[in-house]
Amino acid sequence: MADDAYDERFEQFEDMVRRLTAMLVEQRTFNQQIAGLLQEQREFNRRQVEINDRLEITQARIETLVARMLPTGENGREA
């Protein structure tokens, strides 16, 4: 009787270890996927910063051109 209880508890323990091992394998796969996505996001952010920098330069150039094309006097009226 005692051996049966021991065997049953041992089987339960082995089952838990198998399940935990399977969960760890799945978690590792998930973590690798997340790491890949994080790397992609970092690259996207880096490119976005470059785009924003170029956009600021372009905007400044457009403002300069508009100011040259539409000269204004005091209070926005021609003198």
mmJSON file of the N, C-alpha and C atoms, coordinates in Angstrom:
{"data_MODEL":{"atom_site":{
"group_PDB":["ATOM","ATOM","ATOM","ATOM","ATOM","ATOM","ATOM","ATOM","ATOM","ATOM","ATOM","ATOM","ATOM","ATOM","ATOM","ATOM","ATOM","ATOM","ATOM","ATOM","ATOM","ATOM","ATOM","ATOM","ATOM","ATOM","ATOM","ATOM","ATOM","ATOM","ATOM","ATOM","ATOM","ATOM","ATOM","ATOM","ATOM","ATOM","ATOM","ATOM","ATOM","ATOM","ATOM","ATOM","ATOM","ATOM","ATOM","ATOM","ATOM","ATOM","ATOM","ATOM","ATOM","ATOM","ATOM","ATOM","ATOM","ATOM","ATOM","ATOM","ATOM","ATOM","ATOM","ATOM","ATOM","ATOM","ATOM","ATOM","ATOM","ATOM","ATOM","ATOM","ATOM","ATOM","ATOM","ATOM","ATOM","ATOM","ATOM","ATOM","ATOM","ATOM","ATOM","ATOM","ATOM","ATOM","ATOM","ATOM","ATOM","ATOM","ATOM","ATOM","ATOM","ATOM","ATOM","ATOM","ATOM","ATOM","ATOM","ATOM","ATOM","ATOM","ATOM","ATOM","ATOM","ATOM","ATOM","ATOM","ATOM","ATOM","ATOM","ATOM","ATOM","ATOM","ATOM","ATOM","ATOM","ATOM","ATOM","ATOM","ATOM","ATOM","ATOM","ATOM","ATOM","ATOM","ATOM","ATOM","ATOM","ATOM","ATOM","ATOM","ATOM","ATOM","ATOM","ATOM","ATOM","ATOM","ATOM","ATOM","ATOM","ATOM","ATOM","ATOM","ATOM","ATOM","ATOM","ATOM","ATOM","ATOM","ATOM","ATOM","ATOM","ATOM","ATOM","ATOM","ATOM","ATOM","ATOM","ATOM","ATOM","ATOM","ATOM","ATOM","ATOM","ATOM","ATOM","ATOM","ATOM","ATOM","ATOM","ATOM","ATOM","ATOM","ATOM","ATOM","ATOM","ATOM","ATOM","ATOM","ATOM","ATOM","ATOM","ATOM","ATOM","ATOM","ATOM","ATOM","ATOM","ATOM","ATOM","ATOM","ATOM","ATOM","ATOM","ATOM","ATOM","ATOM","ATOM","ATOM","ATOM","ATOM","ATOM","ATOM","ATOM","ATOM","ATOM","ATOM","ATOM","ATOM","ATOM","ATOM","ATOM","ATOM","ATOM","ATOM","ATOM","ATOM","ATOM","ATOM","ATOM","ATOM","ATOM","ATOM","ATOM","ATOM","ATOM","ATOM","ATOM","ATOM","ATOM","ATOM","ATOM","ATOM","ATOM","ATOM","ATOM"],
"id":[1,2,3,4,5,6,7,8,9,10,11,12,13,14,15,16,17,18,19,20,21,22,23,24,25,26,27,28,29,30,31,32,33,34,35,36,37,38,39,40,41,42,43,44,45,46,47,48,49,50,51,52,53,54,55,56,57,58,59,60,61,62,63,64,65,66,67,68,69,70,71,72,73,74,75,76,77,78,79,80,81,82,83,84,85,86,87,88,89,90,91,92,93,94,95,96,97,98,99,100,101,102,103,104,105,106,107,108,109,110,111,112,113,114,115,116,117,118,119,120,121,122,123,124,125,126,127,128,129,130,131,132,133,134,135,136,137,138,139,140,141,142,143,144,145,146,147,148,149,150,151,152,153,154,155,156,157,158,159,160,161,162,163,164,165,166,167,168,169,170,171,172,173,174,175,176,177,178,179,180,181,182,183,184,185,186,187,188,189,190,191,192,193,194,195,196,197,198,199,200,201,202,203,204,205,206,207,208,209,210,211,212,213,214,215,216,217,218,219,220,221,222,223,224,225,226,227,228,229,230,231,232,233,234,235,236,237],
"type_symbol":["N","C","C","N","C","C","N","C","C","N","C","C","N","C","C","N","C","C","N","C","C","N","C","C","N","C","C","N","C","C","N","C","C","N","C","C","N","C","C","N","C","C","N","C","C","N","C","C","N","C","C","N","C","C","N","C","C","N","C","C","N","C","C","N","C","C","N","C","C","N","C","C","N","C","C","N","C","C","N","C","C","N","C","C","N","C","C","N","C","C","N","C","C","N","C","C","N","C","C","N","C","C","N","C","C","N","C","C","N","C","C","N","C","C","N","C","C","N","C","C","N","C","C","N","C","C","N","C","C","N","C","C","N","C","C","N","C","C","N","C","C","N","C","C","N","C","C","N","C","C","N","C","C","N","C","C","N","C","C","N","C","C","N","C","C","N","C","C","N","C","C","N","C","C","N","C","C","N","C","C","N","C","C","N","C","C","N","C","C","N","C","C","N","C","C","N","C","C","N","C","C","N","C","C","N","C","C","N","C","C","N","C","C","N","C","C","N","C","C","N","C","C","N","C","C","N","C","C","N","C","C","N","C","C","N","C","C"],
"label_atom_id":["N","CA","C","N","CA","C","N","CA","C","N","CA","C","N","CA","C","N","CA","C","N","CA","C","N","CA","C","N","CA","C","N","CA","C","N","CA","C","N","CA","C","N","CA","C","N","CA","C","N","CA","C","N","CA","C","N","CA","C","N","CA","C","N","CA","C","N","CA","C","N","CA","C","N","CA","C","N","CA","C","N","CA","C","N","CA","C","N","CA","C","N","CA","C","N","CA","C","N","CA","C","N","CA","C","N","CA","C","N","CA","C","N","CA","C","N","CA","C","N","CA","C","N","CA","C","N","CA","C","N","CA","C","N","CA","C","N","CA","C","N","CA","C","N","CA","C","N","CA","C","N","CA","C","N","CA","C","N","CA","C","N","CA","C","N","CA","C","N","CA","C","N","CA","C","N","CA","C","N","CA","C","N","CA","C","N","CA","C","N","CA","C","N","CA","C","N","CA","C","N","CA","C","N","CA","C","N","CA","C","N","CA","C","N","CA","C","N","CA","C","N","CA","C","N","CA","C","N","CA","C","N","CA","C","N","CA","C","N","CA","C","N","CA","C","N","CA","C","N","CA","C","N","CA","C","N","CA","C","N","CA","C","N","CA","C","N","CA","C","N","CA","C","N","CA","C"],
"label_alt_id":[null,null,null,null,null,null,null,null,null,null,null,null,null,null,null,null,null,null,null,null,null,null,null,null,null,null,null,null,null,null,null,null,null,null,null,null,null,null,null,null,null,null,null,null,null,null,null,null,null,null,null,null,null,null,null,null,null,null,null,null,null,null,null,null,null,null,null,null,null,null,null,null,null,null,null,null,null,null,null,null,null,null,null,null,null,null,null,null,null,null,null,null,null,null,null,null,null,null,null,null,null,null,null,null,null,null,null,null,null,null,null,null,null,null,null,null,null,null,null,null,null,null,null,null,null,null,null,null,null,null,null,null,null,null,null,null,null,null,null,null,null,null,null,null,null,null,null,null,null,null,null,null,null,null,null,null,null,null,null,null,null,null,null,null,null,null,null,null,null,null,null,null,null,null,null,null,null,null,null,null,null,null,null,null,null,null,null,null,null,null,null,null,null,null,null,null,null,null,null,null,null,null,null,null,null,null,null,null,null,null,null,null,null,null,null,null,null,null,null,null,null,null,null,null,null,null,null,null,null,null,null,null,null,null,null,null,null],
"label_comp_id":["MET","MET","MET","ALA","ALA","ALA","ASP","ASP","ASP","ASP","ASP","ASP","ALA","ALA","ALA","TYR","TYR","TYR","ASP","ASP","ASP","GLU","GLU","GLU","ARG","ARG","ARG","PHE","PHE","PHE","GLU","GLU","GLU","GLN","GLN","GLN","PHE","PHE","PHE","GLU","GLU","GLU","ASP","ASP","ASP","MET","MET","MET","VAL","VAL","VAL","ARG","ARG","ARG","ARG","ARG","ARG","LEU","LEU","LEU","THR","THR","THR","ALA","ALA","ALA","MET","MET","MET","LEU","LEU","LEU","VAL","VAL","VAL","GLU","GLU","GLU","GLN","GLN","GLN","ARG","ARG","ARG","THR","THR","THR","PHE","PHE","PHE","ASN","ASN","ASN","GLN","GLN","GLN","GLN","GLN","GLN","ILE","ILE","ILE","ALA","ALA","ALA","GLY","GLY","GLY","LEU","LEU","LEU","LEU","LEU","LEU","GLN","GLN","GLN","GLU","GLU","GLU","GLN","GLN","GLN","ARG","ARG","ARG","GLU","GLU","GLU","PHE","PHE","PHE","ASN","ASN","ASN","ARG","ARG","ARG","ARG","ARG","ARG","GLN","GLN","GLN","VAL","VAL","VAL","GLU","GLU","GLU","ILE","ILE","ILE","ASN","ASN","ASN","ASP","ASP","ASP","ARG","ARG","ARG","LEU","LEU","LEU","GLU","GLU","GLU","ILE","ILE","ILE","THR","THR","THR","GLN","GLN","GLN","ALA","ALA","ALA","ARG","ARG","ARG","ILE","ILE","ILE","GLU","GLU","GLU","THR","THR","THR","LEU","LEU","LEU","VAL","VAL","VAL","ALA","ALA","ALA","ARG","ARG","ARG","MET","MET","MET","LEU","LEU","LEU","PRO","PRO","PRO","THR","THR","THR","GLY","GLY","GLY","GLU","GLU","GLU","ASN","ASN","ASN","GLY","GLY","GLY","ARG","ARG","ARG","GLU","GLU","GLU","ALA","ALA","ALA"],
"label_asym_id":["A","A","A","A","A","A","A","A","A","A","A","A","A","A","A","A","A","A","A","A","A","A","A","A","A","A","A","A","A","A","A","A","A","A","A","A","A","A","A","A","A","A","A","A","A","A","A","A","A","A","A","A","A","A","A","A","A","A","A","A","A","A","A","A","A","A","A","A","A","A","A","A","A","A","A","A","A","A","A","A","A","A","A","A","A","A","A","A","A","A","A","A","A","A","A","A","A","A","A","A","A","A","A","A","A","A","A","A","A","A","A","A","A","A","A","A","A","A","A","A","A","A","A","A","A","A","A","A","A","A","A","A","A","A","A","A","A","A","A","A","A","A","A","A","A","A","A","A","A","A","A","A","A","A","A","A","A","A","A","A","A","A","A","A","A","A","A","A","A","A","A","A","A","A","A","A","A","A","A","A","A","A","A","A","A","A","A","A","A","A","A","A","A","A","A","A","A","A","A","A","A","A","A","A","A","A","A","A","A","A","A","A","A","A","A","A","A","A","A","A","A","A","A","A","A","A","A","A","A","A","A","A","A","A","A","A","A"],
"label_entity_id":["1","1","1","1","1","1","1","1","1","1","1","1","1","1","1","1","1","1","1","1","1","1","1","1","1","1","1","1","1","1","1","1","1","1","1","1","1","1","1","1","1","1","1","1","1","1","1","1","1","1","1","1","1","1","1","1","1","1","1","1","1","1","1","1","1","1","1","1","1","1","1","1","1","1","1","1","1","1","1","1","1","1","1","1","1","1","1","1","1","1","1","1","1","1","1","1","1","1","1","1","1","1","1","1","1","1","1","1","1","1","1","1","1","1","1","1","1","1","1","1","1","1","1","1","1","1","1","1","1","1","1","1","1","1","1","1","1","1","1","1","1","1","1","1","1","1","1","1","1","1","1","1","1","1","1","1","1","1","1","1","1","1","1","1","1","1","1","1","1","1","1","1","1","1","1","1","1","1","1","1","1","1","1","1","1","1","1","1","1","1","1","1","1","1","1","1","1","1","1","1","1","1","1","1","1","1","1","1","1","1","1","1","1","1","1","1","1","1","1","1","1","1","1","1","1","1","1","1","1","1","1","1","1","1","1","1","1"],
"label_seq_id":[1,1,1,2,2,2,3,3,3,4,4,4,5,5,5,6,6,6,7,7,7,8,8,8,9,9,9,10,10,10,11,11,11,12,12,12,13,13,13,14,14,14,15,15,15,16,16,16,17,17,17,18,18,18,19,19,19,20,20,20,21,21,21,22,22,22,23,23,23,24,24,24,25,25,25,26,26,26,27,27,27,28,28,28,29,29,29,30,30,30,31,31,31,32,32,32,33,33,33,34,34,34,35,35,35,36,36,36,37,37,37,38,38,38,39,39,39,40,40,40,41,41,41,42,42,42,43,43,43,44,44,44,45,45,45,46,46,46,47,47,47,48,48,48,49,49,49,50,50,50,51,51,51,52,52,52,53,53,53,54,54,54,55,55,55,56,56,56,57,57,57,58,58,58,59,59,59,60,60,60,61,61,61,62,62,62,63,63,63,64,64,64,65,65,65,66,66,66,67,67,67,68,68,68,69,69,69,70,70,70,71,71,71,72,72,72,73,73,73,74,74,74,75,75,75,76,76,76,77,77,77,78,78,78,79,79,79],
"pdbx_PDB_ins_code":[null,null,null,null,null,null,null,null,null,null,null,null,null,null,null,null,null,null,null,null,null,null,null,null,null,null,null,null,null,null,null,null,null,null,null,null,null,null,null,null,null,null,null,null,null,null,null,null,null,null,null,null,null,null,null,null,null,null,null,null,null,null,null,null,null,null,null,null,null,null,null,null,null,null,null,null,null,null,null,null,null,null,null,null,null,null,null,null,null,null,null,null,null,null,null,null,null,null,null,null,null,null,null,null,null,null,null,null,null,null,null,null,null,null,null,null,null,null,null,null,null,null,null,null,null,null,null,null,null,null,null,null,null,null,null,null,null,null,null,null,null,null,null,null,null,null,null,null,null,null,null,null,null,null,null,null,null,null,null,null,null,null,null,null,null,null,null,null,null,null,null,null,null,null,null,null,null,null,null,null,null,null,null,null,null,null,null,null,null,null,null,null,null,null,null,null,null,null,null,null,null,null,null,null,null,null,null,null,null,null,null,null,null,null,null,null,null,null,null,null,null,null,null,null,null,null,null,null,null,null,null,null,null,null,null,null,null],
"Cartn_x":[0.826,0.0,0.873,1.909,2.798,3.562,3.928,4.639,3.754,2.449,1.519,1.39,1.297,1.188,2.471,3.6,4.878,4.963,4.595,4.64,3.716,2.539,1.579,2.134,2.704,3.276,4.476,5.259,6.407,5.943,4.898,4.335,3.798,3.14,2.645,3.816,4.86,6.043,6.641,6.8,7.338,6.447,5.136,4.196,4.372,4.514,4.72,6.028,7.076,8.359,8.237,7.549,7.345,6.582,5.521,4.724,5.536,6.289,7.126,8.189,8.767,9.764,9.144,7.966,7.271,6.961,6.541,6.253,7.515,8.641,9.899,10.319,10.113,10.442,9.577,8.283,7.387,7.769,8.115,8.493,9.766,10.717,11.955,11.672,10.83,10.454,9.783,8.866,8.168,9.164,10.083,11.085,11.953,12.303,13.096,12.31,11.016,10.181,10.1,9.92,9.84,11.169,12.279,13.59,13.741,13.274,13.321,12.454,11.26,10.372,10.956,11.591,12.212,13.334,14.12,15.191,14.608,13.528,12.873,12.356,11.783,11.267,12.39,13.517,14.664,15.139,15.206,15.623,14.612,13.344,12.303,12.444,12.637,12.78,13.99,15.088,16.289,16.012,15.35,15.009,14.03,13.099,12.111,12.775,13.763,14.499,15.187,15.798,16.44,15.423,14.265,13.211,12.766,12.576,12.143,13.182,14.453,15.51,15.466,15.319,15.24,13.985,12.901,11.648,11.793,12.49,12.703,13.512,14.513,15.315,14.451,13.653,12.771,11.769,11.211,10.245,10.903,12.102,12.81,13.067,13.436,13.668,12.383,11.298,10.012,9.611,9.797,9.462,10.303,11.574,12.445,11.966,11.63,11.146,9.831,8.932,7.648,7.864,8.759,9.044,9.618,10.423,10.994,9.942,9.022,7.997,6.889,6.596,5.501,6.018,6.724,7.22,6.053,6.2,5.144,5.738,4.876,5.292,4.906,4.686,4.279,2.913,2.762,1.485,0.935,1.819,1.374,0.84,0.976,0.496,1.688,1.513,2.588,2.694,3.914,4.109,3.795],
"Cartn_y":[-1.18,0.0,1.249,1.251,2.404,2.594,1.454,1.54,2.139,1.808,2.355,3.873,4.324,5.77,6.469,5.841,6.418,6.485,5.377,5.338,6.393,6.549,7.533,8.955,9.254,10.587,10.824,9.784,9.91,10.189,9.502,9.734,11.165,11.646,13.025,14.01,13.727,14.574,14.587,13.408,13.322,14.063,13.935,14.639,16.158,16.647,18.077,18.54,17.742,18.103,18.146,17.19,17.189,18.429,18.774,19.95,21.241,21.333,22.523,22.643,21.516,21.521,21.987,21.494,21.915,23.414,23.897,25.323,26.157,25.7,26.428,26.478,25.394,25.373,26.384,26.397,27.364,28.788,29.019,30.354,30.825,29.915,30.282,30.684,29.931,30.262,31.631,31.874,33.155,34.286,34.081,35.102,35.421,34.405,34.626,35.443,35.147,35.927,37.385,37.596,38.947,39.681,39.003,39.621,40.059,39.228,39.591,40.805,40.831,41.973,43.243,43.108,44.26,44.822,43.945,44.395,45.127,44.596,45.265,46.64,46.732,48.016,49.021,48.569,49.472,50.009,49.148,49.57,50.559,50.27,51.182,52.542,52.547,53.803,54.593,53.904,54.575,55.236,54.503,55.065,56.227,56.108,57.168,58.456,58.341,59.52,60.196,59.402,59.962,60.673,60.07,60.684,61.997,62.0,63.224,64.33,63.981,64.974,65.583,64.747,65.25,66.086,65.687,66.428,67.835,67.968,69.289,70.183,69.62,70.389,70.819,69.889,70.203,71.289,71.188,72.185,73.561,73.619,74.902,75.494,74.659,75.15,75.676,74.985,75.433,76.766,76.896,78.157,79.298,79.041,80.073,80.468,79.489,79.792,80.564,80.183,80.877,82.314,82.497,83.849,84.715,84.136,84.903,85.209,84.292,84.465,85.408,85.448,86.261,87.258,88.288,89.275,90.042,90.349,91.079,92.301,93.31,94.512,94.375,95.487,95.477,94.821,94.073,93.434,92.606,92.118,91.266,92.021,93.34,94.156,94.736,94.893,95.507,96.983,97.497,98.903,99.811],
"Cartn_z":[0.0,0.0,0.0,0.862,0.953,-0.356,-0.981,-2.256,-3.338,-3.317,-4.309,-4.151,-2.93,-2.675,-3.13,-2.845,-3.263,-4.789,-5.442,-6.908,-7.513,-6.934,-7.443,-7.282,-6.132,-5.907,-6.829,-7.066,-7.948,-9.379,-9.822,-11.156,-11.276,-10.205,-10.208,-10.324,-9.585,-9.634,-11.042,-11.639,-12.999,-13.991,-13.813,-14.691,-14.563,-13.328,-13.121,-13.768,-13.632,-14.226,-15.748,-16.342,-17.8,-18.239,-17.512,-17.86,-17.723,-16.638,-16.439,-17.526,-17.899,-18.966,-20.273,-20.59,-21.807,-21.76,-20.591,-20.447,-20.653,-20.129,-20.296,-21.76,-22.473,-23.898,-24.638,-24.349,-24.981,-24.609,-23.351,-22.897,-23.591,-23.778,-24.46,-25.899,-26.576,-27.952,-28.001,-27.08,-27.011,-26.749,-25.832,-25.513,-26.73,-27.502,-28.71,-29.727,-29.85,-30.762,-30.314,-29.028,-28.489,-28.701,-28.5,-28.715,-30.171,-31.095,-32.518,-32.815,-32.256,-32.458,-31.846,-30.701,-30.046,-30.914,-31.51,-32.396,-33.602,-34.171,-35.297,-34.884,-33.69,-33.203,-33.015,-32.491,-32.326,-33.667,-34.662,-35.997,-36.586,-36.417,-36.9,-36.222,-34.911,-34.173,-34.667,-34.92,-35.418,-36.763,-37.654,-38.967,-38.817,-37.889,-37.691,-37.212,-36.347,-35.881,-37.062,-37.938,-39.131,-40.018,-40.2,-41.008,-40.386,-39.075,-38.39,-38.539,-38.441,-38.604,-40.006,-41.015,-42.392,-42.585,-41.951,-42.071,-41.486,-40.368,-39.769,-40.71,-41.36,-42.318,-43.494,-44.015,-45.14,-44.753,-43.584,-43.126,-43.014,-42.5,-42.385,-43.765,-44.712,-46.079,-46.699,-46.506,-47.047,-46.418,-45.112,-44.435,-44.99,-45.249,-45.821,-47.205,-48.046,-49.392,-49.364,-48.515,-48.415,-47.95,-46.995,-46.506,-47.614,-48.49,-49.609,-50.665,-50.872,-51.912,-51.473,-50.205,-49.692,-48.667,-49.136,-48.181,-47.563,-46.318,-45.633,-44.952,-44.781,-44.066,-42.622,-41.949,-40.554,-40.398,-39.361,-39.037,-40.186,-41.031,-42.125,-43.313,-43.33,-44.476,-45.209,-46.486,-47.258,-46.912,-46.91,-46.561,-47.729],
"occupancy":[1.0,1.0,1.0,1.0,1.0,1.0,1.0,1.0,1.0,1.0,1.0,1.0,1.0,1.0,1.0,1.0,1.0,1.0,1.0,1.0,1.0,1.0,1.0,1.0,1.0,1.0,1.0,1.0,1.0,1.0,1.0,1.0,1.0,1.0,1.0,1.0,1.0,1.0,1.0,1.0,1.0,1.0,1.0,1.0,1.0,1.0,1.0,1.0,1.0,1.0,1.0,1.0,1.0,1.0,1.0,1.0,1.0,1.0,1.0,1.0,1.0,1.0,1.0,1.0,1.0,1.0,1.0,1.0,1.0,1.0,1.0,1.0,1.0,1.0,1.0,1.0,1.0,1.0,1.0,1.0,1.0,1.0,1.0,1.0,1.0,1.0,1.0,1.0,1.0,1.0,1.0,1.0,1.0,1.0,1.0,1.0,1.0,1.0,1.0,1.0,1.0,1.0,1.0,1.0,1.0,1.0,1.0,1.0,1.0,1.0,1.0,1.0,1.0,1.0,1.0,1.0,1.0,1.0,1.0,1.0,1.0,1.0,1.0,1.0,1.0,1.0,1.0,1.0,1.0,1.0,1.0,1.0,1.0,1.0,1.0,1.0,1.0,1.0,1.0,1.0,1.0,1.0,1.0,1.0,1.0,1.0,1.0,1.0,1.0,1.0,1.0,1.0,1.0,1.0,1.0,1.0,1.0,1.0,1.0,1.0,1.0,1.0,1.0,1.0,1.0,1.0,1.0,1.0,1.0,1.0,1.0,1.0,1.0,1.0,1.0,1.0,1.0,1.0,1.0,1.0,1.0,1.0,1.0,1.0,1.0,1.0,1.0,1.0,1.0,1.0,1.0,1.0,1.0,1.0,1.0,1.0,1.0,1.0,1.0,1.0,1.0,1.0,1.0,1.0,1.0,1.0,1.0,1.0,1.0,1.0,1.0,1.0,1.0,1.0,1.0,1.0,1.0,1.0,1.0,1.0,1.0,1.0,1.0,1.0,1.0,1.0,1.0,1.0,1.0,1.0,1.0,1.0,1.0,1.0,1.0,1.0,1.0],
"B_iso_or_equiv":[0.0,0.0,0.0,0.0,0.0,0.0,0.0,0.0,0.0,0.0,0.0,0.0,0.0,0.0,0.0,0.0,0.0,0.0,0.0,0.0,0.0,0.0,0.0,0.0,0.0,0.0,0.0,0.0,0.0,0.0,0.0,0.0,0.0,0.0,0.0,0.0,0.0,0.0,0.0,0.0,0.0,0.0,0.0,0.0,0.0,0.0,0.0,0.0,0.0,0.0,0.0,0.0,0.0,0.0,0.0,0.0,0.0,0.0,0.0,0.0,0.0,0.0,0.0,0.0,0.0,0.0,0.0,0.0,0.0,0.0,0.0,0.0,0.0,0.0,0.0,0.0,0.0,0.0,0.0,0.0,0.0,0.0,0.0,0.0,0.0,0.0,0.0,0.0,0.0,0.0,0.0,0.0,0.0,0.0,0.0,0.0,0.0,0.0,0.0,0.0,0.0,0.0,0.0,0.0,0.0,0.0,0.0,0.0,0.0,0.0,0.0,0.0,0.0,0.0,0.0,0.0,0.0,0.0,0.0,0.0,0.0,0.0,0.0,0.0,0.0,0.0,0.0,0.0,0.0,0.0,0.0,0.0,0.0,0.0,0.0,0.0,0.0,0.0,0.0,0.0,0.0,0.0,0.0,0.0,0.0,0.0,0.0,0.0,0.0,0.0,0.0,0.0,0.0,0.0,0.0,0.0,0.0,0.0,0.0,0.0,0.0,0.0,0.0,0.0,0.0,0.0,0.0,0.0,0.0,0.0,0.0,0.0,0.0,0.0,0.0,0.0,0.0,0.0,0.0,0.0,0.0,0.0,0.0,0.0,0.0,0.0,0.0,0.0,0.0,0.0,0.0,0.0,0.0,0.0,0.0,0.0,0.0,0.0,0.0,0.0,0.0,0.0,0.0,0.0,0.0,0.0,0.0,0.0,0.0,0.0,0.0,0.0,0.0,0.0,0.0,0.0,0.0,0.0,0.0,0.0,0.0,0.0,0.0,0.0,0.0,0.0,0.0,0.0,0.0,0.0,0.0,0.0,0.0,0.0,0.0,0.0,0.0],
"pdbx_formal_charge":[null,null,null,null,null,null,null,null,null,null,null,null,null,null,null,null,null,null,null,null,null,null,null,null,null,null,null,null,null,null,null,null,null,null,null,null,null,null,null,null,null,null,null,null,null,null,null,null,null,null,null,null,null,null,null,null,null,null,null,null,null,null,null,null,null,null,null,null,null,null,null,null,null,null,null,null,null,null,null,null,null,null,null,null,null,null,null,null,null,null,null,null,null,null,null,null,null,null,null,null,null,null,null,null,null,null,null,null,null,null,null,null,null,null,null,null,null,null,null,null,null,null,null,null,null,null,null,null,null,null,null,null,null,null,null,null,null,null,null,null,null,null,null,null,null,null,null,null,null,null,null,null,null,null,null,null,null,null,null,null,null,null,null,null,null,null,null,null,null,null,null,null,null,null,null,null,null,null,null,null,null,null,null,null,null,null,null,null,null,null,null,null,null,null,null,null,null,null,null,null,null,null,null,null,null,null,null,null,null,null,null,null,null,null,null,null,null,null,null,null,null,null,null,null,null,null,null,null,null,null,null,null,null,null,null,null,null],
"auth_seq_id":[1,1,1,2,2,2,3,3,3,4,4,4,5,5,5,6,6,6,7,7,7,8,8,8,9,9,9,10,10,10,11,11,11,12,12,12,13,13,13,14,14,14,15,15,15,16,16,16,17,17,17,18,18,18,19,19,19,20,20,20,21,21,21,22,22,22,23,23,23,24,24,24,25,25,25,26,26,26,27,27,27,28,28,28,29,29,29,30,30,30,31,31,31,32,32,32,33,33,33,34,34,34,35,35,35,36,36,36,37,37,37,38,38,38,39,39,39,40,40,40,41,41,41,42,42,42,43,43,43,44,44,44,45,45,45,46,46,46,47,47,47,48,48,48,49,49,49,50,50,50,51,51,51,52,52,52,53,53,53,54,54,54,55,55,55,56,56,56,57,57,57,58,58,58,59,59,59,60,60,60,61,61,61,62,62,62,63,63,63,64,64,64,65,65,65,66,66,66,67,67,67,68,68,68,69,69,69,70,70,70,71,71,71,72,72,72,73,73,73,74,74,74,75,75,75,76,76,76,77,77,77,78,78,78,79,79,79],
"auth_comp_id":["MET","MET","MET","ALA","ALA","ALA","ASP","ASP","ASP","ASP","ASP","ASP","ALA","ALA","ALA","TYR","TYR","TYR","ASP","ASP","ASP","GLU","GLU","GLU","ARG","ARG","ARG","PHE","PHE","PHE","GLU","GLU","GLU","GLN","GLN","GLN","PHE","PHE","PHE","GLU","GLU","GLU","ASP","ASP","ASP","MET","MET","MET","VAL","VAL","VAL","ARG","ARG","ARG","ARG","ARG","ARG","LEU","LEU","LEU","THR","THR","THR","ALA","ALA","ALA","MET","MET","MET","LEU","LEU","LEU","VAL","VAL","VAL","GLU","GLU","GLU","GLN","GLN","GLN","ARG","ARG","ARG","THR","THR","THR","PHE","PHE","PHE","ASN","ASN","ASN","GLN","GLN","GLN","GLN","GLN","GLN","ILE","ILE","ILE","ALA","ALA","ALA","GLY","GLY","GLY","LEU","LEU","LEU","LEU","LEU","LEU","GLN","GLN","GLN","GLU","GLU","GLU","GLN","GLN","GLN","ARG","ARG","ARG","GLU","GLU","GLU","PHE","PHE","PHE","ASN","ASN","ASN","ARG","ARG","ARG","ARG","ARG","ARG","GLN","GLN","GLN","VAL","VAL","VAL","GLU","GLU","GLU","ILE","ILE","ILE","ASN","ASN","ASN","ASP","ASP","ASP","ARG","ARG","ARG","LEU","LEU","LEU","GLU","GLU","GLU","ILE","ILE","ILE","THR","THR","THR","GLN","GLN","GLN","ALA","ALA","ALA","ARG","ARG","ARG","ILE","ILE","ILE","GLU","GLU","GLU","THR","THR","THR","LEU","LEU","LEU","VAL","VAL","VAL","ALA","ALA","ALA","ARG","ARG","ARG","MET","MET","MET","LEU","LEU","LEU","PRO","PRO","PRO","THR","THR","THR","GLY","GLY","GLY","GLU","GLU","GLU","ASN","ASN","ASN","GLY","GLY","GLY","ARG","ARG","ARG","GLU","GLU","GLU","ALA","ALA","ALA"],
"auth_asym_id":["A","A","A","A","A","A","A","A","A","A","A","A","A","A","A","A","A","A","A","A","A","A","A","A","A","A","A","A","A","A","A","A","A","A","A","A","A","A","A","A","A","A","A","A","A","A","A","A","A","A","A","A","A","A","A","A","A","A","A","A","A","A","A","A","A","A","A","A","A","A","A","A","A","A","A","A","A","A","A","A","A","A","A","A","A","A","A","A","A","A","A","A","A","A","A","A","A","A","A","A","A","A","A","A","A","A","A","A","A","A","A","A","A","A","A","A","A","A","A","A","A","A","A","A","A","A","A","A","A","A","A","A","A","A","A","A","A","A","A","A","A","A","A","A","A","A","A","A","A","A","A","A","A","A","A","A","A","A","A","A","A","A","A","A","A","A","A","A","A","A","A","A","A","A","A","A","A","A","A","A","A","A","A","A","A","A","A","A","A","A","A","A","A","A","A","A","A","A","A","A","A","A","A","A","A","A","A","A","A","A","A","A","A","A","A","A","A","A","A","A","A","A","A","A","A","A","A","A","A","A","A","A","A","A","A","A","A"],
"auth_atom_id":["N","CA","C","N","CA","C","N","CA","C","N","CA","C","N","CA","C","N","CA","C","N","CA","C","N","CA","C","N","CA","C","N","CA","C","N","CA","C","N","CA","C","N","CA","C","N","CA","C","N","CA","C","N","CA","C","N","CA","C","N","CA","C","N","CA","C","N","CA","C","N","CA","C","N","CA","C","N","CA","C","N","CA","C","N","CA","C","N","CA","C","N","CA","C","N","CA","C","N","CA","C","N","CA","C","N","CA","C","N","CA","C","N","CA","C","N","CA","C","N","CA","C","N","CA","C","N","CA","C","N","CA","C","N","CA","C","N","CA","C","N","CA","C","N","CA","C","N","CA","C","N","CA","C","N","CA","C","N","CA","C","N","CA","C","N","CA","C","N","CA","C","N","CA","C","N","CA","C","N","CA","C","N","CA","C","N","CA","C","N","CA","C","N","CA","C","N","CA","C","N","CA","C","N","CA","C","N","CA","C","N","CA","C","N","CA","C","N","CA","C","N","CA","C","N","CA","C","N","CA","C","N","CA","C","N","CA","C","N","CA","C","N","CA","C","N","CA","C","N","CA","C","N","CA","C","N","CA","C","N","CA","C","N","CA","C","N","CA","C","N","CA","C","N","CA","C"],
"pdbx_PDB_model_num":[1,1,1,1,1,1,1,1,1,1,1,1,1,1,1,1,1,1,1,1,1,1,1,1,1,1,1,1,1,1,1,1,1,1,1,1,1,1,1,1,1,1,1,1,1,1,1,1,1,1,1,1,1,1,1,1,1,1,1,1,1,1,1,1,1,1,1,1,1,1,1,1,1,1,1,1,1,1,1,1,1,1,1,1,1,1,1,1,1,1,1,1,1,1,1,1,1,1,1,1,1,1,1,1,1,1,1,1,1,1,1,1,1,1,1,1,1,1,1,1,1,1,1,1,1,1,1,1,1,1,1,1,1,1,1,1,1,1,1,1,1,1,1,1,1,1,1,1,1,1,1,1,1,1,1,1,1,1,1,1,1,1,1,1,1,1,1,1,1,1,1,1,1,1,1,1,1,1,1,1,1,1,1,1,1,1,1,1,1,1,1,1,1,1,1,1,1,1,1,1,1,1,1,1,1,1,1,1,1,1,1,1,1,1,1,1,1,1,1,1,1,1,1,1,1,1,1,1,1,1,1,1,1,1,1,1,1]
}}}
